[in-house]
């Protein structure tokens, strides 16, 4: 079946550094790629998403890039702050309707050290 | 309400008992999802409802798990004869359009003793 692979599973950075999380997907028809942030003990929340007709999208300190040829997309966080510490999940839309048309990666635990 | 509401927020039960978890999605959202999240783990898909279509039950781990959605709104996830391995956070999410911009509830923390 279709899947989404997410790397790394854990990431530790110093405050002020950049963090990059990468996901690869298998369904060539995938056209929607959201990222969710889950703080400890909280619900996942959508932080940014991108569609296949664009290669990059930015929102303040976060950005997502998409390479459709290579079937991977990445989350970039610049000038990291302690409040960026959380688990980040990528996801990709899939055709066929299974799982509600969305497959999640297994998550990346980001720790930002002050 | 303004968001996805789940109840109870915490449920402690004894092994072998049945439990019911409730999800009230955002008004107007036709898609509703249930996920299970074990401690420190990812989002395990359980079941998906879209409007009046037959649900996608492909993620339910055993026949002890079932879910229904009444009137295209509120959903109930039922776990029969609970086992200790059922202990987890059960998250519900809804979206206006299938697969896009999911809004999650705060979850039900289920503990089976």
Boltz contact constraints between the chains, C-beta under 6 A:
constraints:
  - contact:
      token1: [A, 43]
      token2: [B, 104]
      max_distance: 6.0
  - contact:
      token1: [A, 43]
      token2: [B, 106]
      max_distance: 6.0
  - contact:
      token1: [A, 44]
      token2: [B, 104]
      max_distance: 6.0
  - contact:
      token1: [A, 46]
      token2: [B, 101]
      max_distance: 6.0
  - contact:
      token1: [A, 93]
      token2: [B, 99]
      max_distance: 6.0
  - contact:
      token1: [A, 99]
      token2: [B, 45]
      max_distance: 6.0
  - contact:
      token1: [A, 100]
      token2: [B, 33]
      max_distance: 6.0
  - contact:
      token1: [A, 100]
      token2: [B, 48]
      max_distance: 6.0
  - contact:
      token1: [A, 100]
      token2: [B, 99]
      max_distance: 6.0
  - contact:
      token1: [A, 101]
      token2: [B, 98]
      max_distance: 6.0
  - contact:
      token1: [A, 101]
      token2: [B, 99]
      max_distance: 6.0
  - contact:
      token1: [A, 102]
      token2: [B, 99]
      max_distance: 6.0
  - contact:
      token1: [A, 104]
      token2: [B, 43]
      max_distance: 6.0
  - contact:
      token1: [A, 106]
      token2: [B, 42]
      max_distance: 6.0
  - contact:
      token1: [A, 107]
      token2: [B, 42]
      max_distance: 6.0
